[in-house]
Amino acid sequence: MSASGHDRTPPSGPDRGSPSGSDRPPAGGRDRPPANGTGRPPPVGRPPFDRIAVIGARGQLGSALVDRRWPVGTLVLPVTRDQLDLTDRESVWSYLLRWRPQVVVNAAAYTRVDRAEDEPELAVEVNQAAVASIVQGVSAIGARLIHVSTDYVFDGTADGWYREADQVNPLSVYGRSKRAGELEAFALDDSLVIRTSGLYSSTGTNFVRTIRRLGRERDRLEVVDDQRLCPTSADDLAEAIGVAIEAGLKHTGLFHVASVDDATWWEVADEILRLDGRRSAIDLDRISTEQRLAQGRSIARRPADSRLSSEAFATAYDHTLRPWRTALADVYRQLARRDDEPAPAPA
Ligand SMILES: NC(=O)c1ccc[n+]([C@@H]2O[C@H](COP(=O)([O-])OP(=O)(O)OC[C@H]3O[C@@H](n4cnc5c(N)ncnc54)[C@H](OP(=O)(O)O)[C@@H]3O)[C@@H](O)[C@H]2O)c1
């Protein structure tokens, strides 16, 4: 049985029409009664949900969620593309019906921001249509959904930190597809939609690993210094999601969850090189977004200032993410440990 104690009727058919009726930007979420089906708080020591599926389990956030330290007795189902292809509606449906998780975390997405400009259909298929399929499956089994979105739903022209109720205006195919996915997730009135920013981790392809590698290969780097954001460790975001799940997902709706402070990409690069002992050996040049676009090194437009205020989440779940420098130092230590590990023996 589902954690929320009741099964919901699946929506009728895949083309369920516009989600406009659910286009509700809840400012910092809503309160819910404890979602354990009894109306009472869960017994001390027993997690409110103990069967959690993580879609996109090989991605940065997905891996961090799978690796998180969960309460004893929690079964985390790592869902990879081999088990569930988001472009195949049947595979989404059959996975969820077969494994019947209580909570589904959708950490999967089409995340190649520049390439999305050339393959918008695929971006929309993964970031919007697949979310609609997940919503249907989640609804059918009476589970709860946590869906992850992005600061790129904003155009970056606000004066200050973005809050949940602020006007969206994505500048890119990726941003528009992610916004469309948010609207699909809002079709469930008890979903938790989390917008985050500038994710990095010790695995996968990301800015931190790229700069660390380039800093060891070159003596000069150019990095954009006019995009301000909240660089967020995937481990820290996974922890915040875990905290919300352990609290019974009692606050739902839309929340921003990102590092508590902000930086430009140049500032992040500066810190990575410092941690790696390479800063004095590198000329780290500042370039503008317009220069990068003109050089053809970026294609998609990105917001100039997409700082996310996570205050609403901090208030709701009593949890704040660490400053990015502290979290980055942790990721750097993980990378350094991996350097020290012996290479795997040849097969
Ligand atoms: N990265 C950022 O800077 C950033 C910033 C803000 C928000 N976000 C959002 O945060 C979330 C997590 O991002 P991330 O950086 O962890 O992503 P990621 O590392 O790029 O991982 C994405 C995952 O999605 C999976 N995936 C893609 N297409 C799929 C398909 N058709 N079927 C099944 N799985 C598929 C990938 O599977 P494979 O491993 O098989 O390719 C991968 O495991 C996403 O919603 C993203 O939009 C990211």
The ligand as an SDF file (V2000), in Angstrom:
LIG
                    3D

 48 52  0  0  0  0  0  0  0  0999 V2000
   23.5550   19.9880  -13.3210 N   0  0  0  0  0  0  0  0  0  0  0  0
   23.1820   21.1940  -12.9270 C   0  0  0  0  0  0  0  0  0  0  0  0
   23.9910   22.1270  -12.8840 O   0  0  0  0  0  0  0  0  0  0  0  0
   21.7570   21.4480  -12.5240 C   0  0  0  0  0  0  0  0  0  0  0  0
   21.4000   22.7450  -12.1490 C   0  0  0  0  0  0  0  0  0  0  0  0
   20.0790   22.9890  -11.7560 C   0  0  0  0  0  0  0  0  0  0  0  0
   19.1620   21.9520  -11.7630 C   0  0  0  0  0  0  0  0  0  0  0  0
   19.5340   20.7260  -12.1640 N   0  0  0  0  0  0  0  0  0  0  0  0
   18.5290   19.6690  -12.1800 C   0  0  0  0  0  0  0  0  0  0  0  0
   18.8920   18.7520  -11.1690 O   0  0  0  0  0  0  0  0  0  0  0  0
   18.4990   17.4280  -11.5570 C   0  0  0  0  0  0  0  0  0  0  0  0
   19.6840   16.4860  -11.4310 C   0  0  0  0  0  0  0  0  0  0  0  0
   20.6940   16.9540  -12.2990 O   0  0  0  0  0  0  0  0  0  0  0  0
   22.0930   16.1840  -12.4320 P   0  0  0  0  0  0  0  0  0  0  0  0
   23.1340   17.2200  -12.6610 O   0  0  0  0  0  0  0  0  0  0  0  0
   22.2360   15.2070  -11.3300 O   0  0  0  0  0  0  0  0  0  0  0  0
   21.8570   15.4180  -13.7960 O   0  0  0  0  0  0  0  0  0  0  0  0
   22.8500   14.4290  -14.5670 P   0  0  0  0  0  0  0  0  0  0  0  0
   24.0740   14.1870  -13.7640 O   0  0  0  0  0  0  0  0  0  0  0  0
   22.9760   14.9550  -15.9600 O   0  0  0  0  0  0  0  0  0  0  0  0
   22.0270   13.0800  -14.5680 O   0  0  0  0  0  0  0  0  0  0  0  0
   20.8430   12.9830  -15.2840 C   0  0  0  0  0  0  0  0  0  0  0  0
   20.4020   11.5450  -15.2400 C   0  0  0  0  0  0  0  0  0  0  0  0
   19.2200   11.4620  -16.0540 O   0  0  0  0  0  0  0  0  0  0  0  0
   19.2870   10.2500  -16.7340 C   0  0  0  0  0  0  0  0  0  0  0  0
   18.5260   10.2800  -17.9760 N   0  0  0  0  0  0  0  0  0  0  0  0
   18.6040   11.1720  -18.9890 C   0  0  0  0  0  0  0  0  0  0  0  0
   17.7700   10.8010  -19.9740 N   0  0  0  0  0  0  0  0  0  0  0  0
   17.1570    9.6570  -19.5760 C   0  0  0  0  0  0  0  0  0  0  0  0
   16.2080    8.7960  -20.1430 C   0  0  0  0  0  0  0  0  0  0  0  0
   15.7140    9.0190  -21.3680 N   0  0  0  0  0  0  0  0  0  0  0  0
   15.7870    7.7210  -19.4390 N   0  0  0  0  0  0  0  0  0  0  0  0
   16.2750    7.4700  -18.1990 C   0  0  0  0  0  0  0  0  0  0  0  0
   17.1970    8.2510  -17.5960 N   0  0  0  0  0  0  0  0  0  0  0  0
   17.6300    9.3280  -18.2800 C   0  0  0  0  0  0  0  0  0  0  0  0
   20.7540   10.0640  -17.0690 C   0  0  0  0  0  0  0  0  0  0  0  0
   20.9630    8.6940  -17.3360 O   0  0  0  0  0  0  0  0  0  0  0  0
   22.3620    8.1330  -17.9220 P   0  0  0  0  0  0  0  0  0  0  0  0
   23.2800    8.1320  -16.7310 O   0  0  0  0  0  0  0  0  0  0  0  0
   22.0280    6.7840  -18.4200 O   0  0  0  0  0  0  0  0  0  0  0  0
   22.7620    9.1130  -19.0050 O   0  0  0  0  0  0  0  0  0  0  0  0
   21.4200   10.5580  -15.8040 C   0  0  0  0  0  0  0  0  0  0  0  0
   21.6130    9.5100  -14.8900 O   0  0  0  0  0  0  0  0  0  0  0  0
   17.9030   17.5520  -12.9410 C   0  0  0  0  0  0  0  0  0  0  0  0
   16.5220   17.6940  -12.8520 O   0  0  0  0  0  0  0  0  0  0  0  0
   18.4810   18.8680  -13.4660 C   0  0  0  0  0  0  0  0  0  0  0  0
   17.6350   19.4670  -14.4260 O   0  0  0  0  0  0  0  0  0  0  0  0
   20.8100   20.4440  -12.5300 C   0  0  0  0  0  0  0  0  0  0  0  0
  1  2  1  0
  2  3  2  0
  2  4  1  0
  4  5  1  0
  4 48  2  0
  5  6  2  0
  6  7  1  0
  7  8  2  0
  8  9  1  0
  8 48  1  0
  9 10  1  0
  9 46  1  0
 10 11  1  0
 11 12  1  0
 11 44  1  0
 12 13  1  0
 13 14  1  0
 14 15  2  0
 14 16  1  0
 14 17  1  0
 17 18  1  0
 18 19  2  0
 18 20  1  0
 18 21  1  0
 21 22  1  0
 22 23  1  0
 23 24  1  0
 23 42  1  0
 24 25  1  0
 25 26  1  0
 25 36  1  0
 26 27  1  0
 26 35  1  0
 27 28  2  0
 28 29  1  0
 29 30  1  0
 29 35  2  0
 30 31  1  0
 30 32  2  0
 32 33  1  0
 33 34  2  0
 34 35  1  0
 36 37  1  0
 36 42  1  0
 37 38  1  0
 38 39  2  0
 38 40  1  0
 38 41  1  0
 42 43  1  0
 44 45  1  0
 44 46  1  0
 46 47  1  0
M  CHG  2   8   1  16  -1
M  END
$$$$
